[in-house]
C-alpha cells in the first residue's frame, strides 16, 4: 500500500481518515455511505490522500463519490410508491380472466379484488434517489417472467441464467423486505444512541468544541450548551438516518450481499398437491432455522444462517433453497405450513388467487385486528 502524501489529509479529520481508509474496499454502497459520514466535500478535497493510502485509483473513488452525491441529493429522481412484492410475482396470483388479485388485510380482513399495481406497495419506502433502486430491481424483474415460465414448465435447471434470476429474485425480496427495513431502522437508532452517549461522556472533547465555538478559554459549557454541542456533533449521522440516505445505500448493499450468498446454493422447485395452492405475503421471503420455530431476521434468522429460505412464485409454485436442485411435490400439511408462515410474517397483508383454496386460511391464522370497515 502506498503512503499518503506528506502532511496527511488537509481536512484535519485524521481519526476519521484512518477509520475510513480500510473501508474503501467494501461494497460501493457502503463506501458511499461512509464517505457521506466523513463529509463529501472533505472527501473530495482529500481524495488524493485516500487514493494513496488505500491503493485504489483516484478516478474509482471519484465514481463512488458521485454515487454518494446523487444518493444524498434531495432533487434526485424519486418513485413515489414502491412495491415490496414485485408486480411480476403478484400477477402470478391474479385471476386469468380479470387480472385481479385476492387481498387479505391483517387489519381489515378480506378486501376487494385489486390489480397487482394497487397492492403491496408503500409511499416513499426508499426516500432518497429511489429511481436508482427501482432501476436496479427492474434488471431482475424484467428477467423474472421467463424464469418463472421455465420453472413452471419443468425446465428451470436446463438454463443457468434462469436459475440465477430466481436466486436474484429471492435476494431482492429479502433485501427490500419490511423486516429488513425495520431491523435497519433499529440498528441505526442503536448506533445513534451509542454515539450520543459516547459524545456526551467525552467531557474533554465537548470542552474543546466549546472553546472553538465561543473563544471562551476560561469557562465551561453549562448543561444546555453541552446538549447543543452534542446535537451538533450528531447532526451529520442523524441527517443520514432521518432523511433515508442510509437505507437508500444499505438496501442495495443487502441485495448484492444476499445475491452473493445465494450464488452457490441449490434450489428446490416445490409444487402443491392436488387441491392446494400457495399464497404470498408482503414479506414474501421466509427464512427459518432447522426447527421451524424461529423465522425471519427479527427472530435471529437472517438469510445467511437460515436452514430454509422460501419464496412463492405463484399459486402452484414455490422455490426454496435446498440440498439439491430438484422438483418436489408437497402434501397439504406442508403447503398449509408454508402458507401459515407467510401469513404470520406479513406486516399488512397477504395475496392469493381469487376463489382459490388459500383464500380462507388467512382469517383462521390472523383474524383481522380492526377496526372493521363498512
C-alpha positions as CSV (number, residue, x, y, z in Angstrom):
1,X,0.0,0.0,0.0
2,X,1.3,3.5,-0.9
3,X,1.9,6.1,1.8
4,X,-0.3,9.2,1.7
5,X,1.2,12.4,0.5
6,X,3.2,14.3,3.2
7,X,1.1,16.2,5.7
8,X,-1.8,13.8,5.8
9,X,-5.4,14.7,4.9
10,X,-5.7,18.5,4.7
11,X,-9.2,18.5,6.2
12,X,-7.8,17.7,9.6
13,X,-10.1,14.7,10.1
14,X,-7.1,12.5,11.0
15,X,-9.1,10.0,13.1
16,X,-11.9,9.8,10.6
17,X,-9.4,9.4,7.7
18,X,-7.7,6.5,9.5
19,X,-11.1,4.9,10.1
20,X,-12.4,5.3,6.5
21,X,-9.3,4.1,4.6
22,X,-9.7,0.3,5.4
23,X,-13.4,0.6,4.5
24,X,-12.8,1.7,0.9
25,X,-12.5,-1.9,-0.3
26,X,-16.1,-2.7,0.8
27,X,-19.1,-2.5,-1.5
28,X,-19.6,0.8,-3.4
29,X,-22.9,1.3,-1.4
30,X,-21.2,1.0,1.9
31,X,-18.3,3.2,0.8
32,X,-20.7,5.9,-0.4
33,X,-22.4,5.9,3.0
34,X,-19.1,6.2,4.8
35,X,-18.0,9.0,2.5
36,X,-21.1,10.9,3.5
37,X,-20.3,10.4,7.1
38,X,-16.8,11.7,6.6
39,X,-18.2,14.6,4.7
40,X,-18.5,14.6,0.9
41,X,-16.7,17.9,0.4
42,X,-13.9,16.9,2.7
43,X,-13.6,13.6,1.0
44,X,-13.2,15.2,-2.4
45,X,-10.6,17.6,-1.0
46,X,-8.7,14.7,0.5
47,X,-9.3,12.2,-2.3
48,X,-5.6,12.0,-3.4
49,X,-4.7,11.1,0.2
50,X,-7.3,8.4,0.2
51,X,-6.1,7.0,-3.1
52,X,-2.5,6.8,-1.9
53,X,-3.4,5.3,1.5
54,X,-5.9,2.7,0.1
55,X,-4.2,1.8,-3.2
56,X,-7.5,2.5,-5.0
57,X,-7.3,4.6,-8.1
58,X,-8.4,8.2,-7.6
59,X,-10.9,8.0,-10.6
60,X,-12.5,5.0,-9.0
61,X,-13.0,6.9,-5.7
62,X,-14.5,9.8,-7.7
63,X,-17.0,7.5,-9.2
64,X,-18.1,6.4,-5.7
65,X,-18.1,10.0,-4.6
66,X,-20.5,10.8,-7.5
67,X,-22.8,7.9,-6.3
68,X,-22.7,9.4,-2.8
69,X,-23.6,12.8,-4.1
70,X,-26.6,11.6,-6.1
71,X,-27.8,9.4,-3.2
72,X,-28.0,12.3,-0.8
73,X,-29.4,14.8,-3.3
74,X,-33.0,15.8,-2.4
75,X,-33.5,16.6,-6.1
76,X,-32.6,13.1,-7.3
77,X,-35.3,11.2,-9.1
78,X,-37.9,9.5,-6.9
79,X,-40.6,6.9,-7.3
80,X,-43.5,7.9,-5.0
81,X,-44.8,4.5,-4.4
82,X,-42.7,1.3,-4.4
83,X,-43.7,-2.3,-4.3
84,X,-42.3,-4.6,-1.6
85,X,-43.6,-7.5,-3.7
86,X,-42.8,-7.3,-7.4
87,X,-45.8,-6.9,-9.7
88,X,-44.3,-9.7,-11.7
89,X,-45.0,-12.0,-8.7
90,X,-48.4,-10.6,-7.9
91,X,-49.5,-11.2,-11.5
92,X,-49.0,-14.9,-11.0
93,X,-51.7,-14.8,-8.3
94,X,-54.2,-12.9,-10.5
95,X,-57.4,-14.3,-11.9
96,X,-56.5,-15.1,-15.6
97,X,-59.8,-13.5,-16.8
98,X,-60.0,-10.4,-14.7
99,X,-56.3,-9.8,-13.9
100,X,-57.3,-9.1,-10.2
101,X,-55.7,-10.5,-7.1
102,X,-57.3,-11.6,-3.8
103,X,-56.2,-9.5,-0.9
104,X,-56.4,-10.1,2.9
105,X,-55.5,-7.2,5.2
106,X,-54.3,-8.2,8.7
107,X,-56.1,-5.2,10.0
108,X,-59.3,-5.0,7.9
109,X,-59.8,-8.6,6.7
110,X,-60.8,-9.6,3.2
111,X,-60.5,-6.6,0.8
112,X,-61.9,-6.0,-2.7
113,X,-60.1,-7.7,-5.5
114,X,-57.3,-5.5,-6.8
115,X,-54.9,-5.3,-9.7
116,X,-51.2,-6.0,-9.0
117,X,-50.4,-2.3,-9.3
118,X,-52.6,-1.4,-6.3
119,X,-51.3,-3.7,-3.6
120,X,-48.1,-4.5,-1.6
121,X,-46.7,-1.0,-2.0
122,X,-45.7,1.8,0.2
123,X,-45.1,5.5,-0.3
124,X,-41.5,6.8,-0.1
125,X,-40.2,3.4,1.0
126,X,-36.8,4.3,-0.3
127,X,-36.9,8.1,0.4
128,X,-33.8,9.2,-1.5
129,X,-32.8,8.6,-5.1
130,X,-35.4,5.8,-5.3
131,X,-35.4,5.8,-9.1
132,X,-31.9,4.3,-8.9
133,X,-33.1,1.5,-6.7
134,X,-36.1,0.9,-8.9
135,X,-33.8,0.6,-11.9
136,X,-31.7,-1.9,-10.1
137,X,-34.7,-4.0,-9.1
138,X,-36.0,-3.8,-12.6
139,X,-33.0,-5.6,-14.0
140,X,-34.1,-8.7,-12.1
141,X,-37.8,-8.2,-12.5
142,X,-37.6,-7.9,-16.3
143,X,-36.0,-11.4,-16.5
144,X,-38.3,-13.0,-13.9
145,X,-41.3,-13.9,-16.1
146,X,-39.2,-16.1,-18.4
147,X,-37.5,-17.7,-15.4
148,X,-40.9,-18.4,-13.7
149,X,-42.2,-19.8,-17.0
150,X,-39.2,-22.2,-17.1
151,X,-39.8,-23.3,-13.5
152,X,-43.5,-23.9,-14.3
153,X,-42.6,-25.9,-17.4
154,X,-40.1,-28.1,-15.5
155,X,-37.1,-26.8,-17.5
156,X,-35.6,-24.3,-15.0
157,X,-32.4,-26.3,-14.4
158,X,-31.5,-26.5,-18.1
159,X,-30.8,-22.8,-18.1
160,X,-28.2,-21.4,-15.6
161,X,-29.4,-17.8,-16.4
162,X,-32.9,-18.7,-15.3
163,X,-31.6,-20.3,-12.1
164,X,-29.6,-17.1,-11.4
165,X,-32.6,-14.9,-12.0
166,X,-34.7,-16.9,-9.4
167,X,-31.9,-16.6,-6.9
168,X,-31.7,-12.8,-7.6
169,X,-35.5,-12.6,-7.1
170,X,-35.1,-14.2,-3.6
171,X,-32.2,-11.8,-2.8
172,X,-34.3,-8.9,-4.0
173,X,-37.4,-9.7,-2.0
174,X,-35.3,-10.4,1.1
175,X,-33.2,-7.2,0.8
176,X,-36.1,-4.8,0.4
177,X,-38.4,-6.6,2.8
178,X,-40.3,-4.8,5.6
179,X,-38.4,-6.9,8.2
180,X,-35.0,-5.9,6.9
181,X,-36.1,-2.3,6.8
182,X,-37.3,-2.5,10.4
183,X,-34.1,-4.1,11.5
184,X,-32.1,-1.4,9.7
185,X,-34.1,1.3,11.5
186,X,-33.5,-0.4,14.8
187,X,-29.8,-0.8,14.3
188,X,-29.3,2.8,13.2
189,X,-31.2,4.1,16.3
190,X,-29.0,2.0,18.5
191,X,-25.9,3.4,16.7
192,X,-27.1,7.0,17.2
193,X,-27.9,6.4,20.8
194,X,-24.5,4.9,21.4
195,X,-22.8,7.7,19.5
196,X,-24.7,10.3,21.5
197,X,-23.8,8.6,24.8
198,X,-20.2,8.5,23.8
199,X,-20.1,12.1,22.8
200,X,-21.9,13.2,26.0
201,X,-19.4,11.3,28.1
202,X,-16.4,12.9,26.3
203,X,-16.1,15.9,28.6
204,X,-12.7,17.0,27.2
205,X,-13.9,16.8,23.6
206,X,-17.0,18.9,24.5
207,X,-14.9,21.4,26.2
208,X,-12.6,21.7,23.2
209,X,-15.6,22.2,20.9
210,X,-17.0,24.8,23.3
211,X,-13.7,26.8,23.0
212,X,-13.8,26.6,19.2
213,X,-17.4,27.8,19.1
214,X,-17.2,30.6,21.7
215,X,-13.5,31.5,22.1
216,X,-14.1,31.3,25.8
217,X,-11.0,29.7,27.2
218,X,-11.8,30.3,30.9
219,X,-15.3,28.9,31.2
220,X,-17.1,25.6,30.6
221,X,-20.4,24.9,28.8
222,X,-23.4,24.6,31.0
223,X,-25.8,21.6,30.6
224,X,-27.9,23.3,27.9
225,X,-24.8,24.2,25.9
226,X,-23.4,20.7,26.3
227,X,-26.6,19.3,24.9
228,X,-26.4,21.8,21.9
229,X,-22.8,20.8,21.2
230,X,-23.6,17.1,21.3
231,X,-26.5,17.6,18.9
232,X,-24.2,19.5,16.5
233,X,-21.7,16.6,16.7
234,X,-24.6,14.2,15.9
235,X,-26.1,16.3,13.1
236,X,-24.4,14.5,10.2
237,X,-25.2,11.0,11.3
238,X,-28.7,11.9,12.4
239,X,-29.4,13.5,9.0
240,X,-28.1,10.5,7.1
241,X,-30.6,8.3,9.0
242,X,-33.7,10.5,9.2
243,X,-33.6,11.6,5.6
244,X,-33.4,7.9,4.4
245,X,-30.0,8.3,2.9
246,X,-28.7,5.4,5.0
247,X,-31.4,3.0,3.8
248,X,-31.1,4.1,0.2
249,X,-27.5,2.8,0.2
250,X,-27.9,-0.1,2.6
251,X,-30.9,-1.7,0.7
252,X,-28.6,-2.0,-2.4
253,X,-25.9,-3.4,-0.2
254,X,-28.2,-6.0,1.3
255,X,-29.3,-7.1,-2.2
256,X,-25.8,-7.5,-3.5
257,X,-24.7,-9.4,-0.4
258,X,-27.7,-11.7,-0.5
259,X,-27.1,-12.4,-4.2
260,X,-23.5,-13.4,-3.4
261,X,-24.7,-15.7,-0.6
262,X,-27.2,-17.5,-2.9
263,X,-25.0,-17.9,-5.9
264,X,-23.7,-21.3,-5.0
265,X,-27.0,-22.5,-3.3
266,X,-29.2,-25.2,-4.7
267,X,-32.9,-24.7,-5.5
268,X,-35.9,-26.8,-4.8
269,X,-38.9,-26.1,-7.0
270,X,-42.0,-27.0,-5.0
271,X,-45.5,-27.7,-6.2
272,X,-48.6,-28.2,-4.1
273,X,-50.5,-31.5,-4.1
274,X,-53.9,-31.5,-5.9
275,X,-56.4,-29.2,-4.4
276,X,-53.8,-26.9,-2.7
277,X,-52.3,-23.6,-3.6
278,X,-49.7,-21.2,-2.2
279,X,-50.3,-17.6,-1.2
280,X,-47.8,-14.8,-0.8
281,X,-47.4,-12.1,1.9
282,X,-45.9,-8.7,1.9
283,X,-42.7,-10.2,3.5
284,X,-42.5,-12.9,0.8
285,X,-39.1,-14.4,1.6
286,X,-39.5,-16.5,4.7
287,X,-36.3,-17.7,6.4
288,X,-36.3,-20.4,9.1
289,X,-34.0,-22.2,11.4
290,X,-33.8,-26.0,11.3
291,X,-36.7,-26.5,13.7
292,X,-39.1,-24.1,12.0
293,X,-39.7,-22.4,15.3
294,X,-37.6,-19.3,14.6
295,X,-38.3,-17.5,11.4
296,X,-37.3,-14.2,9.9
297,X,-34.4,-11.7,10.6
298,X,-36.2,-10.3,13.6
299,X,-36.1,-13.8,15.2
300,X,-32.4,-14.0,14.6
301,X,-32.6,-15.9,11.3
302,X,-31.0,-13.8,8.5
303,X,-30.6,-15.3,5.1
304,X,-27.0,-16.2,5.6
305,X,-27.7,-18.5,8.6
306,X,-31.2,-19.8,7.6
307,X,-31.7,-23.5,7.0
308,X,-34.8,-22.8,4.8
309,X,-35.3,-19.8,2.6
310,X,-38.6,-19.9,0.6
311,X,-40.3,-17.6,-1.9
312,X,-43.7,-18.3,-3.6
313,X,-43.7,-17.7,-7.4
314,X,-47.4,-18.4,-7.9
315,X,-50.3,-20.4,-6.6
316,X,-48.8,-23.6,-7.9
317,X,-45.1,-22.8,-7.5
318,X,-42.7,-22.0,-4.7
319,X,-38.9,-22.1,-4.6
320,X,-36.7,-22.9,-1.6
321,X,-33.0,-23.3,-1.0
322,X,-32.3,-27.0,-0.5
323,X,-29.5,-29.6,-0.7
324,X,-30.2,-30.4,-4.3
325,X,-31.6,-28.9,-7.5
326,X,-34.9,-30.8,-7.7
327,X,-38.6,-30.6,-8.4
328,X,-40.8,-31.9,-5.5
329,X,-44.5,-32.0,-4.7
330,X,-45.6,-31.0,-1.2
331,X,-48.6,-32.6,0.7
332,X,-51.4,-30.4,2.0
333,X,-49.9,-30.3,5.5
334,X,-46.6,-28.8,4.3
335,X,-48.4,-26.4,2.0
336,X,-50.5,-25.1,4.9
337,X,-47.4,-24.8,7.0
338,X,-45.7,-22.6,4.4
339,X,-48.8,-20.5,3.8
340,X,-49.2,-20.0,7.6
341,X,-45.6,-18.8,7.8
342,X,-46.4,-16.2,5.0
343,X,-49.4,-15.0,6.9
344,X,-47.6,-14.8,10.2
345,X,-44.7,-12.9,8.6
346,X,-46.9,-10.3,6.9
347,X,-47.0,-6.7,8.1
348,X,-50.1,-5.6,6.3
349,X,-51.5,-8.3,4.1
350,X,-51.3,-11.4,2.0
351,X,-52.4,-12.1,-1.6
352,X,-53.8,-15.1,-3.3
353,X,-55.7,-16.3,-6.4
354,X,-59.3,-15.2,-6.1
355,X,-61.6,-18.1,-5.1
356,X,-58.6,-20.5,-4.6
357,X,-58.2,-22.8,-1.7
358,X,-55.7,-20.5,0.1
359,X,-58.3,-17.7,0.4
360,X,-59.9,-18.8,3.7
361,X,-56.7,-19.6,5.6
362,X,-55.6,-16.0,6.5
363,X,-58.6,-15.2,8.7
364,X,-58.0,-18.5,10.6
365,X,-54.4,-17.7,11.2
366,X,-54.7,-14.0,11.9
367,X,-58.2,-12.7,12.4
368,X,-58.4,-9.0,11.5
369,X,-57.4,-6.7,14.2
370,X,-59.8,-4.0,13.2
371,X,-61.4,-1.5,13.3
372,X,-63.5,-3.0,10.6
373,X,-64.7,-1.0,7.6
374,X,-68.2,-1.0,6.2
